[in-house]
Amino acid sequence: MKKQAGIARSTFYKYFNDKEDLVRFLIQEEMKEFDKRFHPKTIEERYQSKYINEVWQYLLKNKRAIKGIAKAGLSHLYLEEIYKHLLELFPYRMTSQEMINLYGLAGAQYNIIFNLFLPRSK
């Protein structure tokens, strides 16, 4: 690990249990950073074209990291973390329709990233 990450194995395990913990941490940090700049107040605002365009530009900027997650077989972590992240942004008791919209948004974003944005090679 030292050759690849530039740190001792013991230092890595002081902060993370495994590579999945590290990937989760990095995904969480990126989502927080993104929402500092582009934070819609409602779930519905996340469906508006202005926000969707910001997400798309962000994805283009981070395509290398996203490809790395997919290549490592860890794309499911992104979906899990986006669900948690969105639920934390809207901590009030949501209506059934809001929950459907929220999970639909997370699932759509995941599918766009890992199925359309990063098409599988044949």
Salt bridges, closest charged atoms under 4 A:
GLU29 OE2 - LYS32 NZ 3.55
GLU33 OE1 - LYS36 NZ 3.84
ASP35 OD1 - ARG46 NH2 3.42
ASP35 OD2 - HIS85 NE2 2.37
GLU80 OE1 - ARG24 NH2 2.52
GLU81 OE2 - ARG24 NH1 2.67
GLU81 OE2 - LYS84 NZ 3.18
